[in-house]
């Protein structure tokens, strides 16, 4: 439960307090004169009136005096109670209640004086009020005070520790006196809330930007991947011809590599838009690091930046995580590329890629964790460089899509760190960045699991995925996609037919049953792949199918698989991607 917020004195309360004090004083004066009059009149009457009348009069006056004392006692208790309430309010508030004399010197201070100023009220008494303020604000406040009108101004307040506290100063002249009174209000909490609100707004703006980017990526991904299939996939089919001229083979390899690179950019767009669903499995990040270090991409980085010393320090007993191998690999690749580029111009450039186990205990008895992490076990992946660091004003922007300080297009697309952030968030992890003149360190924390790694599967050879003449029907609205799929599958030994719509597919299987369907998901303006499969299942309940689409694994894909369809192959696919998916589904 949050601590109660101390009350704040409003500027109008100062006048109320002064008026109440004046009323108390005036009433006390009246009561004092009444008491003195009663005593004096009683004595005079006792002298001039003789006999029994004097005694009666004496006792009457004594009774009146006793009654007066009772009234006075009750009134004084009310004054004490009221004064106590006001005093409690003043001392409990986070504000300072002040009064100044005619020379603008402090005559009294109440409230959170020491907490706000760092000094006691006694130490500040008789000091000039403007000595508490920065020079420019002090002159402005003095001018306002001498105008003898109510005012309110935001300023800084000089503390004894050298810091300047943001405050609001409200003041007004005291009625019928050559003096001033007012309030100093601490604005630190207000400023903290404003900063939090600003960060929240920036976070919401970033989320909105990612959402819009996701809509854009989702709308173009299907078309882009279909286009890229001809560049990235068809060369692979042609390269299977052993009789190709070496120069032609080299050219096709370049085309294929370019297509794969373009496809990777589309994949990154889908990743940061959260449009690509990643299948999670038990993996060990050390394995991801080792495979990356042995990959051609890393070898290219090592050769290009040979002057940078790259070190790898992995924890031998590293815990496992539940995650996507592809997304973790992308995170490692982007962080390493950024790090080596950052240190490339340094004489002793150095990059360290490390893994480790990390335990967080947030119980009251444990030491406070320096990171904002929940209690539990984590796997830490860190990349540290000794570059010039990230400018402080850029730290909040580095994860924004397309934000880069490098030449756009020459070194990446500005999506690298956005991909890293989304990979961490998709794994329910946390990312922390420390940067300064001595370099930059990225720390990625992933929740650890105690499950064992699954047995490693040996990828099948091309001969193992060849068919035996089984009948396959490719359903795709684009002629180029039908041709690419048909060419690959015929090369693998299947009997292949193609149709351009779901309606045609339904008519075809009624005439010629197929062992397997290769379904596209989006086939406008005809029925979708999901609807096509549903209608065919009504005719042939045991119909087998796989999905090949330029979209990510969308809700329609999941629904189609729930109906009985098998694997999902994302365009542009490789011969092995398609061959494995078909072979596995046929053997079920």
TIBA-950027 format. One line per 4 residues: number of its first residue (from 0); for each residue x, y, z of C-alpha. Coordinates in Angstrom, 2 decimals. Layout:
<atoms>
NUM = X/Y/Z  ...;
</atoms>
This chain:
<atoms>
0 = 0.00/0.00/0.00  1.38/3.43/-0.93  2.41/5.84/1.81  -0.17/8.57/2.51;
4 = 0.66/11.85/0.80  1.21/14.66/3.33  -1.28/17.53/3.01  -0.31/20.65/1.11;
8 = -1.05/24.19/2.29  -2.80/26.11/-0.41  -1.74/29.72/-1.04  -5.15/30.95/0.16;
12 = -4.62/29.07/3.45  -1.93/31.57/4.53  -4.46/34.42/4.61  -6.93/32.19/6.44;
16 = -4.36/31.33/9.11  -3.38/34.99/9.59  -7.03/36.08/9.83  -7.77/33.36/12.36;
20 = -4.78/34.39/14.48  -5.94/38.05/14.38  -9.47/37.06/15.46  -8.04/35.08/18.39;
24 = -5.97/38.10/19.45  -8.90/40.52/19.20  -11.14/38.23/21.27  -8.46/37.83/23.92;
28 = -8.18/41.64/24.22  -11.96/42.02/24.61  -12.10/39.30/27.28  -9.23/40.87/29.16;
32 = -11.01/44.27/29.26  -14.26/42.64/30.37  -12.49/40.80/33.18  -10.68/43.95/34.32;
36 = -13.98/45.91/34.23  -15.74/43.30/36.35  -13.02/43.31/38.99  -12.76/47.13/39.10;
40 = -16.52/47.71/39.22  -16.90/45.11/41.96  -14.34/46.87/44.15  -15.84/50.33/43.65;
44 = -19.38/49.17/44.37  -18.20/47.39/47.53  -16.81/50.70/48.84  -19.81/52.94/48.11;
48 = -22.67/50.55/49.00  -22.88/49.76/52.75  -24.26/46.84/54.70  -25.83/43.65/53.46;
52 = -26.28/45.00/49.98  -22.51/45.21/49.68  -22.12/41.54/50.69  -24.74/40.43/48.19;
56 = -23.14/42.53/45.49  -19.69/41.10/46.37  -20.87/37.52/46.03  -22.64/38.35/42.77;
60 = -19.49/39.88/41.31  -17.44/36.90/42.53  -19.86/34.57/40.74  -19.58/36.58/37.56;
64 = -15.78/36.43/37.81  -15.90/32.64/38.27  -18.23/32.31/35.26  -15.90/34.51/33.25;
68 = -12.92/32.32/34.19  -14.81/29.21/33.02  -15.64/30.87/29.70  -12.04/32.03/29.37;
72 = -10.74/28.49/30.08  -13.04/26.98/27.40  -12.01/29.64/24.92  -8.30/29.06/25.61;
76 = -8.76/25.30/25.06  -10.40/26.03/21.70  -7.48/28.27/20.80  -5.01/25.56/21.84;
80 = -6.86/22.88/19.83  -7.13/25.07/16.76  -3.49/26.11/17.00  -2.50/22.46/17.42;
84 = -4.42/21.46/14.30  -2.82/24.24/12.28  0.62/23.35/13.65  0.11/19.67/12.81;
88 = -0.95/20.60/9.28  2.11/22.83/8.82  4.57/20.27/10.16  3.07/17.39/8.16;
92 = 3.08/19.19/4.83  5.86/18.96/2.26  5.63/22.72/1.85  7.28/25.61/3.68;
96 = 5.14/28.39/5.20  7.12/31.64/5.34  6.75/35.24/6.47  9.04/38.19/5.65;
100 = 9.49/41.53/7.38  9.61/44.96/5.71  13.26/44.42/4.69  12.32/41.14/2.95;
104 = 14.19/39.17/5.59  12.84/35.86/6.86  10.94/36.32/10.10  9.45/32.82/10.41;
108 = 9.51/29.45/8.64  7.30/26.41/9.29  6.80/23.05/7.61  9.39/20.85/5.87;
112 = 12.12/23.45/6.15  15.11/21.18/6.78  13.95/18.52/4.31  13.64/21.05/1.49;
116 = 16.44/23.55/2.20  18.89/21.38/4.14  18.94/24.02/6.94  17.02/24.63/10.16;
120 = 14.47/27.46/10.50  16.72/29.12/13.12  19.68/29.14/10.70  17.59/30.89/8.06;
124 = 15.87/33.44/10.29  16.76/37.09/9.48  18.43/36.09/6.20  17.33/37.75/2.98;
128 = 14.74/35.59/1.28  16.31/35.91/-2.16  19.57/34.37/-0.86  17.77/31.00/-1.09;
132 = 17.27/31.40/-4.84  19.51/31.45/-7.93  20.65/34.96/-8.81  18.33/35.49/-11.79;
136 = 15.25/34.18/-10.00  16.15/36.04/-6.80  15.98/39.39/-8.56  12.67/38.46/-10.19;
140 = 11.10/37.37/-6.87  12.31/40.56/-5.14  10.62/42.66/-7.82  7.37/40.72/-7.33;
144 = 7.52/41.17/-3.55  8.02/44.94/-3.82  4.93/45.22/-6.03  2.85/44.24/-2.95;
148 = 0.55/41.99/-4.97  -0.15/38.24/-4.83  2.21/36.24/-7.08  3.24/32.71/-7.98;
152 = 6.44/31.71/-9.77  8.45/28.55/-10.43  12.10/28.72/-9.43  15.03/26.75/-8.17;
156 = 15.98/26.63/-4.46  19.64/26.43/-3.45  20.32/23.58/-1.02  23.32/23.19/1.26;
160 = 24.55/20.16/-0.72  24.91/22.29/-3.86  21.85/20.92/-5.64  19.02/23.09/-6.95;
164 = 15.53/21.91/-6.03  12.62/22.82/-8.32  10.01/24.74/-6.30  6.93/26.90/-6.70;
168 = 6.89/30.13/-4.66  3.53/31.72/-3.89  3.22/34.88/-1.84  1.09/37.90/-0.94;
172 = 1.29/40.98/1.35  0.00/40.62/4.92  -3.12/42.82/5.39  -2.50/46.02/7.43;
176 = 1.19/45.14/7.90  4.45/45.93/6.10  5.20/42.22/5.66  4.73/39.29/3.27;
180 = 3.70/35.68/3.66  3.50/32.67/1.40  4.44/29.10/0.56  7.42/27.30/-0.98;
184 = 6.24/24.07/-2.58  8.62/21.24/-3.55  8.05/20.31/-7.22  10.43/17.32/-7.29;
188 = 7.61/14.77/-7.24  5.71/16.71/-9.89  8.81/16.81/-12.12  9.36/13.07/-11.58;
192 = 5.77/12.36/-12.64  6.19/14.58/-15.69  9.32/12.64/-16.70  7.50/9.34/-16.20;
196 = 4.56/10.58/-18.26  6.95/11.73/-20.99  8.67/8.33/-21.06  5.29/6.59/-21.13;
200 = 4.18/8.78/-24.02  7.42/8.02/-25.88  6.85/4.32/-25.23  3.28/4.56/-26.52;
204 = 4.49/6.51/-29.56  7.10/3.82/-30.22  4.46/1.11/-29.88  2.20/2.99/-32.28;
208 = 5.08/3.35/-34.72  5.79/-0.37/-34.49  2.10/-1.11/-34.94  1.93/1.03/-38.07;
212 = 5.14/-0.53/-39.32  3.63/-3.94/-38.65  0.57/-3.08/-40.72  2.83/-1.89/-43.51;
216 = 5.07/-4.96/-43.26  2.11/-7.31/-43.19  0.55/-5.68/-46.22  3.69/-5.82/-48.37;
220 = 5.35/-8.98/-47.02  3.21/-11.35/-49.05  3.87/-9.51/-52.32  7.58/-8.98/-51.57;
224 = 8.14/-12.61/-50.63  6.36/-13.77/-53.76  8.60/-11.51/-55.86  11.71/-12.66/-54.01;
228 = 10.87/-16.29/-54.60  11.91/-15.92/-58.23  15.23/-14.35/-57.16  16.07/-16.44/-54.10;
232 = 14.50/-19.83/-54.88  14.63/-20.40/-58.64  18.44/-20.00/-58.88  18.73/-22.87/-56.40;
236 = 16.76/-25.11/-58.75  18.96/-24.14/-61.68  22.12/-24.69/-59.61  21.10/-28.35/-59.19;
240 = 22.14/-28.88/-62.83  25.67/-30.29/-62.75  26.28/-29.34/-66.40  26.08/-25.56/-65.77;
244 = 28.90/-23.37/-67.08  31.05/-22.09/-64.12  30.41/-18.44/-65.03  26.67/-19.05/-65.15;
248 = 26.86/-20.88/-61.84  28.73/-17.94/-60.27  26.14/-15.48/-61.55  23.24/-17.57/-60.25;
252 = 24.94/-17.82/-56.84  25.20/-14.02/-56.65  21.52/-13.65/-57.60  20.54/-16.23/-54.99;
256 = 22.58/-14.53/-52.25  21.03/-11.15/-53.07  17.56/-12.65/-52.92  18.28/-14.22/-49.55;
260 = 19.55/-10.91/-48.21  16.41/-9.10/-49.38  14.27/-11.84/-47.87  16.09/-11.33/-44.55;
264 = 15.07/-7.65/-44.51  11.41/-8.60/-45.02  11.79/-11.15/-42.22  13.16/-8.41/-39.95;
268 = 10.16/-6.21/-40.73  7.82/-9.02/-39.75  9.84/-9.72/-36.60  9.71/-6.15/-35.27;
272 = 6.02/-5.89/-36.12  5.37/-9.01/-34.01  3.80/-10.49/-37.12  6.05/-13.54/-37.26;
276 = 5.19/-16.27/-34.80  8.34/-18.08/-33.68  8.11/-21.68/-32.53  9.81/-21.98/-29.15;
280 = 11.90/-24.95/-28.14  14.48/-25.71/-25.47  17.79/-24.25/-26.66  21.17/-23.33/-25.21;
284 = 22.49/-19.90/-26.14  26.06/-21.26/-26.14  25.06/-23.41/-29.11  23.63/-20.34/-30.88;
288 = 26.91/-18.48/-30.27  29.06/-21.39/-31.45  27.09/-21.88/-34.67  27.15/-18.15/-35.35;
292 = 30.93/-18.04/-34.89  31.24/-20.87/-37.44  28.84/-19.25/-39.95  29.85/-17.47/-43.15;
296 = 28.30/-14.19/-41.90  30.67/-14.07/-38.94  33.67/-15.04/-41.05  32.88/-12.12/-43.35;
300 = 32.76/-9.76/-40.34  36.08/-11.12/-39.05  37.75/-10.59/-42.42  36.27/-7.13/-42.98;
304 = 37.22/-5.92/-39.50  40.42/-7.88/-39.00  41.85/-5.04/-36.86  39.18/-5.59/-34.17;
308 = 39.96/-8.19/-31.51  36.91/-10.41/-30.93  36.77/-12.46/-27.73  34.21/-15.08/-26.71;
312 = 33.67/-16.01/-23.07  30.90/-18.57/-22.58  29.74/-20.17/-19.33  30.40/-23.96/-19.58;
316 = 27.42/-24.81/-17.34  25.01/-22.39/-19.01  21.33/-23.01/-18.28  18.85/-23.53/-21.11;
320 = 16.02/-21.26/-22.24  12.75/-21.74/-24.07  13.19/-19.75/-27.24  13.50/-19.33/-30.96;
324 = 16.94/-20.25/-32.30  16.47/-17.95/-35.31  15.50/-14.88/-33.26  18.33/-15.33/-30.73;
328 = 20.79/-15.76/-33.60  19.53/-12.55/-35.20  20.03/-10.73/-31.88  23.61/-11.99/-31.59;
332 = 24.36/-11.14/-35.21  23.05/-7.56/-34.95  24.78/-6.82/-31.65  28.11/-8.17/-32.91;
336 = 27.91/-6.23/-36.17  27.16/-2.99/-34.31  30.01/-3.60/-31.87  32.73/-4.30/-34.45;
340 = 31.63/-1.33/-36.56  31.78/0.89/-33.46  35.38/-0.15/-32.71  36.66/-0.43/-36.30;
344 = 38.42/2.95/-36.24  40.13/2.41/-32.87  43.74/1.31/-32.69  42.98/-1.36/-30.07;
348 = 39.37/-2.13/-30.90  37.97/-4.95/-28.77  34.61/-6.75/-28.63  33.64/-9.36/-26.02;
352 = 30.70/-11.74/-26.52  29.87/-13.50/-23.24  27.23/-15.72/-21.67  26.54/-16.50/-18.02;
356 = 24.01/-17.63/-15.43  22.36/-14.95/-13.30  20.21/-15.40/-10.20  17.96/-12.66/-8.85;
360 = 16.60/-12.72/-5.31  14.29/-9.80/-4.55  13.27/-10.94/-1.07  13.63/-8.31/1.69;
364 = 16.54/-10.22/3.25  18.54/-10.30/-0.01  20.74/-7.55/-1.41  18.94/-5.18/-3.76;
368 = 19.25/-6.24/-7.41  20.73/-3.41/-9.51  18.58/-4.50/-12.46  14.80/-4.28/-12.78;
372 = 14.30/-8.04/-12.84  11.86/-10.35/-11.10  13.21/-13.04/-8.80  14.42/-16.14/-10.58;
376 = 17.12/-17.68/-12.76  18.27/-15.99/-15.95  20.65/-16.61/-18.81  22.75/-13.53/-19.57;
380 = 24.00/-12.74/-23.07  26.24/-9.67/-23.24  28.18/-7.85/-25.95  30.75/-5.28/-24.82;
384 = 32.93/-2.99/-26.93  35.50/-0.29/-26.17  34.24/2.19/-28.75  33.37/5.84/-28.21;
388 = 29.97/5.05/-26.73  26.46/6.12/-27.64  25.64/9.83/-27.14  23.35/10.30/-24.15;
392 = 20.68/12.05/-26.21  20.53/9.03/-28.53  20.17/6.28/-25.93  16.37/6.55/-25.84;
396 = 16.15/6.28/-29.63  18.49/3.41/-30.50  15.68/0.83/-30.49  13.41/2.86/-32.78;
400 = 12.83/1.38/-36.25  15.11/2.87/-38.93  17.01/5.00/-36.40  20.72/4.93/-37.16;
404 = 23.75/7.20/-36.87  25.38/5.36/-39.74  24.88/5.99/-43.41  21.52/4.43/-44.24;
408 = 21.88/1.54/-46.66  25.64/1.39/-46.35  25.70/-0.39/-43.03  22.40/-2.08/-42.23;
412 = 18.84/-0.83/-42.46  18.33/0.79/-39.06  16.32/-2.25/-37.94  19.08/-4.18/-36.14;
416 = 18.54/-3.04/-32.55  14.77/-3.02/-33.04  15.02/-6.70/-33.96  17.15/-7.28/-30.83;
420 = 14.64/-5.54/-28.56  11.67/-7.44/-29.98  13.51/-10.76/-29.76  14.15/-10.12/-26.05;
424 = 10.57/-9.03/-25.39  9.14/-12.02/-27.28  11.16/-14.23/-24.90  9.82/-12.31/-21.85;
428 = 13.33/-11.07/-21.14  14.89/-7.69/-20.37  17.59/-5.66/-22.12  19.88/-3.11/-20.48;
432 = 22.36/-0.73/-22.08  25.32/0.99/-20.45  27.32/3.42/-22.55  29.98/6.04/-22.03;
436 = 33.27/7.33/-23.42  34.90/3.97/-22.61  32.49/1.88/-24.67  29.07/0.25/-24.70;
440 = 27.66/-2.88/-23.07  24.41/-4.59/-24.01  23.01/-7.10/-21.51  20.19/-9.45/-22.53;
444 = 18.49/-11.45/-19.76  16.36/-14.47/-20.72  14.34/-16.53/-18.18  16.15/-19.84/-17.67;
448 = 14.52/-23.27/-17.62  15.68/-26.54/-16.07  14.49/-28.70/-18.96  16.95/-30.80/-20.94;
452 = 17.85/-30.14/-24.57  16.05/-32.33/-27.12  18.12/-34.78/-29.12  19.77/-33.10/-32.07;
456 = 18.26/-33.98/-35.44  20.57/-34.65/-38.38  19.33/-32.73/-41.45  18.30/-35.14/-44.23;
460 = 20.19/-35.32/-47.51  18.64/-34.41/-50.84  18.20/-38.08/-51.71  16.30/-38.68/-48.47;
464 = 13.62/-36.13/-49.34  13.00/-37.32/-52.88  9.52/-38.58/-53.74  8.22/-41.70/-55.44;
468 = 5.82/-40.23/-57.95  3.18/-39.18/-55.40  0.52/-36.80/-56.80  0.81/-33.23/-55.48;
472 = -1.51/-30.31/-56.22  -0.03/-26.78/-55.96  -2.74/-24.18/-55.25  -1.51/-20.60/-55.78;
476 = -3.01/-17.57/-57.52  0.36/-16.44/-59.01  1.64/-18.27/-62.10  5.29/-17.65/-61.15;
480 = 4.78/-19.23/-57.74  3.07/-22.25/-59.26  5.95/-22.69/-61.68  8.63/-22.39/-58.95;
484 = 6.88/-24.90/-56.68  6.15/-27.31/-59.52  9.76/-27.19/-60.79  11.17/-27.93/-57.31;
488 = 8.74/-30.77/-56.62  9.17/-32.39/-60.03  12.94/-32.21/-59.56  12.42/-34.12/-56.28;
492 = 10.49/-36.87/-58.08  6.84/-35.97/-57.54  3.95/-35.85/-60.00  2.77/-32.25/-59.85;
496 = -0.39/-30.45/-61.00  -1.16/-26.76/-60.46  -4.32/-24.63/-60.20  -4.77/-20.89/-59.69;
500 = -7.66/-20.73/-57.20  -9.37/-22.50/-54.35  -12.47/-23.10/-56.48  -10.36/-24.80/-59.16;
504 = -8.63/-26.89/-56.48  -11.95/-28.15/-55.16  -13.05/-29.10/-58.70  -9.68/-30.78/-59.43;
508 = -9.65/-33.07/-56.38  -13.19/-34.19/-57.17  -11.88/-35.44/-60.51  -8.30/-36.40/-59.55;
512 = -7.52/-37.18/-55.89  -4.15/-35.79/-54.71  -1.83/-37.28/-52.12  -0.92/-33.80/-50.87;
516 = -1.98/-30.18/-51.36  0.52/-27.29/-51.33  -1.74/-24.38/-50.30  -1.22/-20.65/-50.56;
520 = -3.17/-18.71/-47.92  -4.16/-15.51/-49.74  -5.73/-15.98/-53.17  -7.88/-12.91/-53.79;
524 = -10.46/-12.48/-55.15  -11.21/-16.21/-54.81  -11.66/-18.15/-51.56  -8.70/-18.31/-49.17;
528 = -6.45/-21.26/-48.49  -8.24/-21.85/-45.18  -11.67/-21.98/-46.84  -10.30/-24.13/-49.67;
532 = -8.95/-26.73/-47.24  -12.15/-26.72/-45.19  -14.29/-27.43/-48.28  -11.93/-30.15/-49.55;
536 = -11.92/-31.80/-46.08  -15.72/-32.09/-46.36  -15.20/-34.20/-49.51  -12.01/-36.02/-48.40;
540 = -11.72/-35.91/-44.57  -8.23/-37.43/-44.66  -6.78/-34.97/-47.19  -3.16/-34.08/-46.41;
544 = -1.76/-30.57/-47.02  1.09/-28.20/-46.24  1.00/-24.40/-46.34  3.33/-22.24/-48.47;
548 = 2.76/-18.51/-48.06  4.51/-15.17/-48.23  2.66/-14.10/-45.07  3.84/-14.96/-41.59;
552 = 2.20/-17.71/-39.55  -1.06/-15.84/-39.17  -4.29/-16.81/-37.46  -5.56/-18.33/-40.73;
556 = -2.44/-20.53/-40.87  -3.07/-21.77/-37.33  -6.74/-22.45/-38.12  -5.78/-24.39/-41.26;
560 = -3.30/-26.45/-39.25  -5.99/-27.06/-36.64  -8.12/-28.59/-39.42  -5.31/-31.05/-40.15;
564 = -2.80/-29.30/-42.42  0.88/-29.99/-41.76  3.97/-27.79/-41.87  4.26/-24.13/-42.83;
568 = 6.83/-23.10/-45.45  7.45/-19.36/-45.72  8.23/-17.91/-49.13  10.82/-17.56/-50.46;
572 = 11.70/-21.14/-49.51  14.62/-23.38/-50.39  14.50/-26.78/-52.09  15.26/-28.38/-48.71;
576 = 12.52/-26.36/-46.94  9.88/-27.53/-49.39  11.24/-31.06/-49.73  11.36/-31.72/-45.98;
580 = 7.86/-30.31/-45.37  6.34/-32.45/-48.15  8.21/-35.63/-47.15  7.31/-35.31/-43.45;
584 = 3.62/-34.77/-44.19  3.40/-37.67/-46.64  5.03/-40.03/-44.14  2.58/-39.23/-41.35;
</atoms>
